[in-house]
């Protein structure tokens, strides 16, 4: 469990599946309106949960739970990406707040900040990456507010809602995080 000021990040438990299944039944909830809606996502997620708890060294899926009321409102996830160097994988992250009444309240920003701190503390990596649909302005703003920089564009690389979409590549270096800057005495 990773505790912040208003939330905790925690592994999925059996009792969480009704919430996750509810999210999975809505095209815009579990993965959000900027992802492809695939009917097999939920069964694959459940199968992975049964095998690994969705938490292992090379990947993790954590729920965002509010404090003090312990409402599950969203998720963060990470996977180690072996590109461009398979010997030196780096984390790629994702996040979502499927609970409509919890969106726009800063929970995702706090959750992603906690995840960044966790990954830089636990993995000997120099960068964390993220990908987002070019039209997903809220995700871009959130990442930029945490210090991520846009590093490139994968043109027409994702098929969603009947057309090809551009995907933006974001990254943050260990030295660009607020925690790292504060440790070094820099602003």
N, C-alpha and C positions, 0 to 999 in steps of 0.2 A: 504494500500500500504506500502511495506517495501522497503526502498531505500538503495542501496549500492553505491559503487564507480562507477561501470560501468553498473549496472542493477537495475531494480526494480522487486519486486515480487508483483503481483496484481491478484485480482480475474478475472475469465473469464467474458467476456462481450459477448452480442449477436453477435457483429461484428467479434468475434474471431472464430466462428464456421466454416467458410470456411477453415481456416488454420488447425484447429483440424481435420476436415474431410479429408483434404489432408494427414495429418499425419496418420490418421486411415486407409487409403487405402493402406498403405505400411507396409508390415510385419516388417520391421526393423525400422520404424520411431516412431510411437506413444509410444510403450512400449519397443522398442529396440530389438536387435537380441537375447537377452538372456531371453526373456519372451515368453510364449505361445501366438500364434496369434489366437485370437478368434473373429469371425465375430460379435458377440453380444456386444463386448466392447463399441463401439461407440454409439449405441442406448441406452445402459444402462447409459453411461456417460451423454448423452444429457438429458435423463429422470431425472437423479439426479440433473443436472444443473437446469432444469425447476422447480424442487421441492424445492431445497435448495440453488441454486447458487454455489453448490459444496464448500460451506464454512459454517461450523457450528462448534460448540464447540468440537465435538468428531472426526472431520475429516476436511480436507481441500485440495483443489487442486488449486494451484496458477500458473500463467504463469510467465515465465521469459521474461522480455522485456529489450532490450538493451537501454542504454542511449548514446548519445542524440538522436539517430535516431528512437527509439520506435519500433524496429522490434521484434516481438514475435519469440523466438528461442527455447523455451523449457518449462519445467514445474518442479515443486516440489510438493510433496504431503505428507500428514501425516494422520495417523489414530491412535486413542488411542486403545491399545491392552490390553485386560483384562486378560493377562496371565503372570505370574502364579497366580496373585492375582486380582480377579475381582473388589475388593474394591479400588485397587491402580493401575489403568491402566497407561501405559506409551506410549509415542508417538513412532510409527514406521514410518520411512520415506522412500521415494523413489524419484527418479529424472530422468530426461532425457533431452537430447538436440537433438530433431529430425532434426533440421536444420543442414545438413552436413557441410555447410560452417562456422558454429559457433562452431563446435566440436574442442576440443583440444586447446581452447583459454582461459581456466580458468573460463568460465562463470558458469559451473556447480559447481565448487569449491566455487565460491563466493555465488551462490544461496543457496547451502546447508549450508554454514557458516551462512548466514542470517537467514535461517530457524531454525537452531540450536539455535541461539541467541533468536529468537522470541519464540520458544517453551519453552526454559528454563526461559525466562522472564515472560511468560504468564501462565505456568502450574506448580503446585507444585510437580514436579517429580525430581527424582535423576538420571534418565537415559533416553537415547533415543536409540532406536534400529533400525537396518536396516538388510535386508536380500538381498543376491545377489547370482546369479549362480556362482559356483566355477570357471567357465571359464571366468567370467567377470572381467578380470584383471584391466581395467581402473577404474571401480567403486570401486574395492578394494583399489587401490592406492589413489583415491580421498578421501575415508573415512579415510584411515590411515593417510593421510596428514593433516586431520582435528582433529586427536586424537582418532578416533574410534579404538577399539581393536577387533580382531577376538575372539569370545567367544565360538564358537562351529561349528559343522557341522550337518546339517540334511541330513543324507545319503539317496540318491535315493528318494528324496521327491518331485521333480517336473518333470512332463513329458513334454518334449519339443523336437520337431523335431524327433519324433519316438523313443526316449529312455528316460530312467529315469536319472535325473541329481542330483548331490549333491548341496545343498544350504548352503552357509556360513552365520553364524549369527555374526553380528557386533554390538557393543554397545559403547556408550560414556557416561561417568558420568559427572554430573554437574561440579565436581571439576577438570575434565580433559580438559575442554575447555580453550582456550587461554584467553578469556575474564575473566573467573573465576580465572585463575592463575595470571593474571595481577592485578586483584582487590586485591588479597591477598599478592601482592608484590613478588610473586615467578616468576621464569622464564617462 
